[in-house]
């Protein structure tokens, strides 16, 4: 199947599986798994931080960051469509008693800093103290401009806010900008990076930050049941991903651009103009997609919806797959006429 639903659907190749099978392991709760330790050191170094913590998922690593930056009753400011607010089951509020202040995102995926300033709470016992500003990069496949990130860092520092990045696809952003990933991550107090999306590992995210924050996060991870034992088998896949699967993200971006171009020829479809910056193409069928997902599945293609589709390229999809997807879309709408 050509699976366009997400870049989380990738499966480990033979080389990655070999690394997993050969991994040296120990008990990570005791800090004795050498492969986990190596992954954490590698990721911290790559992102320009002094410490890191291997987590079971991006949801967990983001939650650990929020719990470590904020106290009970604090507030964090975040985008309405940001993953940390919309897609992580309300964990910060439910488990941390941290109040979210969501704001509408701008078309380029940024938060308007003037609007953010209006929602920072005054030092008054009527309000939850604003403690943290969260961004996401990439946001809906869009890369945050570097000038904006620099301005946001200055903004957060001036207002004594901690600054967290949900960098699930941060390497997609760095590849798109053709810059070292540290050019982005150095502006943040903490960064979560996902290994199981475009990088192709089967499990895991890594939270990178200062040693002090990671020490807090490790305690929270234990409390949440996230302490793992011989996790080096999984960490080995993450090491392989970081060492082998970053530069090739450019191929996913090229495939997304080709997909956008091919689908743009179909009159029944509206393609988001911001699509194809990285590995995502957003498509609307304008209510004309009834039966589309079943038709695609019968042709060996999986999509997430029939009306508003997010089509995601990844390492299990090649140029020939993109051409087939375009042809099948054309076939469906030709049949519908």
Helices and strands as residue ranges (DSSP letters): E 2-3, H 14-21, G 28-30, H 34-46, E 51-55, H 58-69, E 75-79, H 83-86, H 91-96, E 99-103, H 113-119, E 130-136, H 146-158, E 162-166, H 170-177, H 182-185, E 190-194, E 205-209, H 211-223, H 232-244, H 249-263, E 270-271, E 280-284, H 292-298, E 301-302, E 308-312, H 319-336
